[in-house]
Amino acid sequence: MSYDLKNELSKLKDFVFQNYDPVQISVKAMEIYNEYALQLSTFSSEKLMILAAMDMGEEFELSKDEVEDLLDVLLRDTSINLSS
């Protein structure tokens, strides 16, 4: 995982810990996706899009714990392209 991508995901996790706001999480997740899409594995891309979809309504929102768990999974994904 590139340092920049890992840093952005870590900052998002810190944001979630301090201020659980599904719409803001969605916006930040989409920004990360747009910036780092080429470095994401298919698995990580799908997980990040789950977060990005949280602004589409309550039925798409995850709990704070679920978001933190998903971000932990993303941070541990070793298949993210390291060369970028």
Secondary structure, 3 states (H helix, E strand, C coil): CCHHHHHHHHHHHHHHHHCCCHHHHHHHHHHHHHHHHHHCCHHHHHHHHHHHHHHHCHHHCCCHHHHHHHHHHHHHCCCCCCCC
